Amino acid sequence: MSPARRIEIKFDEVKATQVASLLVSKFGGKMSHLALMKFLYIIDREAIARWGRPVMGGAYYSLPHGPIISPVLTLMQKIEGWDDPSFWSEHLSKMGNEMNLLKPAGDDELSDAELALVDEVFQTYRNLNKWQLRDLTHNFGEWTDPHGSNIPIAIEEILYHVGKKGSEISKVLGQLQALEEINSLIEV
């Protein structure tokens, strides 16, 4: 699919941290960073399919181990040794290949529907290991093997591969564009 226009939803670090914190907590306070990346992508993908908008947003990319939310990967890498205080690093730390919960991030920025989605995705995929989650996301139509590199995934591609067609995709893109314009006006 060749998107007519590229729309990127601004990344919400607080929501991403709250979702990640909830997931890591559900796994007993630690989980594979690869598994966490897959859970977060699946949650945003499912939100896009259901509501036409992601929970966390940001840029999406195909990487060798499947699709990711790029700003989350950046946050995980910063934890590994960069001195960068962020909401994420106050709540989560990465040791080797494992994410650890430092303290709960709460859930006050997440709607009831978003919280229910987090729980639903957790319940559906909690028994899959990181490699099974990776393989699952390799089956998503928007993922393309980048052969060691990375390839951007447009939100239009996600919409198309979750079953949206033509005018429905255009309608969602128009709504997302309007939402981003409103958000840019109200940011301080």
NORPENOR-V312878 format. One record per residue. N is the residue number from 1. RES is the residue in three letters. OMEGA is omega as a letter, one per 40 degrees, with the letter a starting at -180 (* if undefined). Layout:
[[N	RES	OMEGA] [N	RES	OMEGA]]
//
This chain:
[[1	MET	i] [2	SER	a] [3	PRO	i] [4	ALA	i] [5	ARG	a] [6	ARG	i] [7	ILE	i] [8	GLU	i] [9	ILE	a] [10	LYS	i] [11	PHE	i] [12	ASP	a] [13	GLU	a] [14	VAL	i] [15	LYS	i] [16	ALA	i] [17	THR	i] [18	GLN	i] [19	VAL	a] [20	ALA	i] [21	SER	i] [22	LEU	a] [23	LEU	a] [24	VAL	i] [25	SER	i] [26	LYS	i] [27	PHE	i] [28	GLY	i] [29	GLY	i] [30	LYS	i] [31	MET	i] [32	SER	i] [33	HIS	i] [34	LEU	i] [35	ALA	i] [36	LEU	i] [37	MET	a] [38	LYS	i] [39	PHE	a] [40	LEU	i] [41	TYR	a] [42	ILE	i] [43	ILE	i] [44	ASP	i] [45	ARG	a] [46	GLU	i] [47	ALA	i] [48	ILE	i] [49	ALA	a] [50	ARG	a] [51	TRP	a] [52	GLY	i] [53	ARG	i] [54	PRO	i] [55	VAL	a] [56	MET	i] [57	GLY	a] [58	GLY	i] [59	ALA	i] [60	TYR	a] [61	TYR	i] [62	SER	i] [63	LEU	a] [64	PRO	a] [65	HIS	i] [66	GLY	a] [67	PRO	a] [68	ILE	i] [69	ILE	a] [70	SER	a] [71	PRO	i] [72	VAL	i] [73	LEU	i] [74	THR	i] [75	LEU	i] [76	MET	i] [77	GLN	i] [78	LYS	i] [79	ILE	a] [80	GLU	i] [81	GLY	i] [82	TRP	i] [83	ASP	a] [84	ASP	i] [85	PRO	i] [86	SER	i] [87	PHE	i] [88	TRP	a] [89	SER	i] [90	GLU	a] [91	HIS	a] [92	LEU	i] [93	SER	i] [94	LYS	i] [95	MET	a] [96	GLY	i] [97	ASN	a] [98	GLU	i] [99	MET	i] [100	ASN	i] [101	LEU	i] [102	LEU	i] [103	LYS	a] [104	PRO	a] [105	ALA	a] [106	GLY	i] [107	ASP	a] [108	ASP	i] [109	GLU	a] [110	LEU	i] [111	SER	i] [112	ASP	i] [113	ALA	i] [114	GLU	i] [115	LEU	i] [116	ALA	i] [117	LEU	i] [118	VAL	a] [119	ASP	i] [120	GLU	i] [121	VAL	i] [122	PHE	a] [123	GLN	a] [124	THR	a] [125	TYR	a] [126	ARG	a] [127	ASN	i] [128	LEU	i] [129	ASN	a] [130	LYS	a] [131	TRP	i] [132	GLN	i] [133	LEU	i] [134	ARG	a] [135	ASP	i] [136	LEU	a] [137	THR	i] [138	HIS	i] [139	ASN	i] [140	PHE	a] [141	GLY	a] [142	GLU	i] [143	TRP	i] [144	THR	i] [145	ASP	a] [146	PRO	i] [147	HIS	i] [148	GLY	a] [149	SER	i] [150	ASN	a] [151	ILE	i] [152	PRO	i] [153	ILE	i] [154	ALA	i] [155	ILE	i] [156	GLU	i] [157	GLU	i] [158	ILE	i] [159	LEU	a] [160	TYR	a] [161	HIS	i] [162	VAL	i] [163	GLY	i] [164	LYS	a] [165	LYS	i] [166	GLY	a] [167	SER	i] [168	GLU	i] [169	ILE	i] [170	SER	i] [171	LYS	i] [172	VAL	i] [173	LEU	i] [174	GLY	i] [175	GLN	i] [176	LEU	i] [177	GLN	i] [178	ALA	i] [179	LEU	i] [180	GLU	i] [181	GLU	i] [182	ILE	i] [183	ASN	a] [184	SER	i] [185	LEU	a] [186	ILE	i] [187	GLU	a] [188	VAL	*]]
//
